[in-house]
Each structure stands twice: as structure tokens, then as C-alpha cells.
Amino acid sequence: MKKLGSIQVLRAIAAVLVIFCHGATEVGGSHAALAPGLWPLVNAKGLFGVDLFFVVSGFVMMYIISGKRSSGVTAARFLGERIARIVPLYWAVTLLSVLIGLVLPALKHKNGYAVDYVLRSLLFVPSSNPITGAPEPVLGLGWTLNYEMFFYVVISLVLLLGVRRVFAAVLAIFVSLVMLGIFFDPTDVILKSWTHTIILEFALGALLAEARLSGFRIGMPAQVVLVLAGIAGWMYFGPPSDGVFAMRGFGWGLPAGAIFAGTVMGRRDVEYPKLLLLVGDASYSLYLTHLFVMRLCSLLVFHLPISPELRVIVFLIVFPCAAIGFAILSYRKFEMPTLRYGRQLLEARLSKAGLAEGA
């Protein structure tokens, strides 16, 4: 797949939205000396970064498998590459989170480390925190990875079954699951996750991939209208006061899809700053590691002998810069090496399986 600069830019924007979301929580929790009413709004709106991520993921996955014949080998290669891409860093930060919670419990607010809970977290099985009851894994951010891995498994099963129209099959499965979720409203954490409207965002991204692969493009005026409409939808809709965003796949999924279409579906490619593209490349590391950097920056900045208002300003400068810098380092020194090694192992296994099948 040819790497699209617009995709990397959207990844960068999505990741930055999430880090400002959590940064606002850190500031608003006990350090809201400056504009105290602003931080809850920033926190709520920053969550939209996840919806952008899901639409991007749906698009990229369809792009990856486009032109490939559905078969067991294709399914194994697809899922194997996704595991090589997602698992190493996620497992590393999850286990680091457990270690910090056990050694320095004062730094962790939600300390629940039952063995079965940790294992479910590592295996991307939706579960509830045994301490708070919240539907999240050990690393709270990992709830999005549970959805990502579910999406990958569904695609793999469709490929394994030899279905030619992968997009149509995935769309039918996800729409059916959402309809079942709306009709039955399950309370089980696994069923509730796998039937939530948010999974439609993957299908929306896949639909846009199908359109682009078929040659569909839009002009600049339409791009501007879509982006502005998406921003308006993002600003207008948001998590209800009770925190239950059951219609998120519609309320924020459609605005995310509009912004994505306005950015990616244009007739002309745009040259983006290299730093922005690099942040997009490192967006997965940025997403998974920024909370660790945030807590360290918070401990350092909010103990400086300066006014409370100035501490907030310094924190909002230092934290994003430090998080992005560390994410780029993680991307280059951990993500890429482990991905290359994982792909080598995958190709070796597939080669052996091919030889055994031939024999």
C-alpha cells in the first residue's frame, strides 16, 4: 500500500487530540488555576481522536487487503502482521503499568491486577476493572485496542472463509451486530463492546477505502465543505453528562468520516510538513505512552516554585513536546525493530507451512 500523507496527518491529529484530552484531565483535576471551566470541555472533545483513529483504521485495513485473494494464507498473513504491529508495544506498556502499580501504587489510581484480569487485558478480551467496575483493561487506553483487534479478527475470518467481497461481508457483520446491540441492549461487557455503534466507524472507513480504490475523488470545494461539516458535528455532539455515548458511532462517527473524506478523498495530493508526517508515523507510540510521560511531567512541573497559573502554561507546553519526542524515540527504537522481527518470524512460519502443505 502506498503511504498517503493525508492518512498520517489524520493519525497525528487524532493522537494529539487524545493527549490534550488527558492533559486537560490532569490540569482540571487539581491544578485548574487557569480557566477552570475550559478543561472539562477540552477533555470531552479530545475523545474524538479515537473516532478519527477508527475511521482511519477501517480505511487502511481495506487498502491493505485490496487485490488479495481470500484464503487461509491471506488470513494468516493479515492477522499475523496486525499482531506483529500491535502486540509488542501494547504488552510492554501494559506490563509496565502493572509493574508501576505494584511497586509505586501511589502513582496509579486504579490498581486492579488480578491474574485473570491482566491476562484478558493482554489478550484483548473486553473486561471490567475489578476495582472500579469500568469496562477497561489494565491499561485504560487499551479499550480501543480491544476494538481494533476485534476488527482484525473479523476480517481474518472473512478472508479464511474465502469470501470474495470482504468489505460487503464486514459491513453486513458489523451492521447486524449493531442492530442486535440496539435491540437487545446486552449488559455483558463483551457483548456490549462487540455490538456498540462505535464499530460502524471501522465500516465507514472501509467504505471510503472502497470508494477511493474505485477511483472516486472530490474537488476542493467539496473537501472544504466536508471538513467544516465534520468539525461542526464534532463540536455539536459529544458524550452525554452520564458518560454513556451509546450512539457514538453516529454522533461522532459521521463527523469523523466527513473530516476523513474531506482530507483524503481529494483529487490532488498535498505536501505536508515532515514533522507532522513523523508524528503520524509515531501516533501509535504516542497514544500508548503519553500517559506515562504526562504523569512524569506533572510531577516535575507542578512542583516548580512558580505561580499556579504559570505551572499550567508550562505543563501544557512541556507535556505535549515531551510526549511527542518520546513517541518518536519509541517508534524508531522499539516499534519498528519489533515489527521487522515479527514479520520475519511470520514469513518463516508461513514458508514452513507452505512447504509442509506442498509435501
C-alpha positions, 0 to 999 in steps of 0.5 A: 500500500502506498503511504498517503500523507493525508492518512498520517496527518489524520493519525497525528491529529487524532493522537494529539487530540487524545493527549490534550484530552488527558492533559486537560484531565490532569490540569482540571483535576487539581491544578485548574488555576487557569480557566477552570471551566475550559478543561472539562470541555477540552477533555470531552472533545479530545475523545474524538481522536479515537473516532478519527483513529477508527475511521482511519483504521477501517480505511487502511485495513481495506487498502491493505487487503485490496487485490488479495485473494481470500484464503487461509494464507491471506488470513494468516498473513493479515492477522499475523502482521496486525499482531506483529504491529500491535502486540509488542508495544501494547504488552510492554506498556501494559506490563509496565503499568502493572509493574508501576502499580505494584511497586509505586501504587501511589502513582496509579489510581486504579490498581486492579491486577488480578491474574485473570484480569491482566491476562484478558487485558493482554489478550484483548478480551473486553473486561471490567476493572475489578476495582472500579467496575469500568469496562477497561483493561489494565491499561485504560487506553487499551479499550480501543485496542480491544476494538481494533483487534476485534476488527482484525479478527473479523476480517481474518475470518472473512478472508479464511472463509474465502469470501470474495467481497470482504468489505460487503461481508464486514459491513453486513457483520458489523451492521447486524451486530449493531442492530442486535446491540440496539435491540437487545441492549446486552449488559455483558461487557463483551457483548456490549463492546462487540455490538456498540455503534462505535464499530460502524466507524471501522465500516465507514472507513472501509467504505471510503477505502472502497470508494477511493480504490474505485477511483472516486475523488472530490474537488476542493470545494467539496473537501472544504465543505466536508471538513467544516461539516465534520468539525461542526458535528464534532463540536455539536455532539459529544458524550452525554453528562452520564458518560454513556455515548451509546450512539457514538458511532453516529454522533461522532462517527459521521463527523469523523468520516466527513473530516476523513473524506474531506482530507483524503478523498481529494483529487490532488495530493498535498505536501505536508510538513515532515514533522507532522508526517513523523508524528503520524508515523509515531501516533501509535507510540504516542497514544500508548505512552503519553500517559506515562510521560504526562504523569512524569511531567506533572510531577516535575512541573507542578512542583516548580516554585512558580505561580499556579497559573504559570505551572499550567502554561508550562505543563501544557507546553512541556507535556505535549513536546515531551510526549511527542519526542518520546513517541518518536524515540519509541517508534524508531527504537522499539516499534519498528525493530519489533515489527521487522522481527515479527514479520520475519518470524511470520514469513518463516512460519508461513514458508514452513507451512507452505512447504509442509502443505506442498509435501 
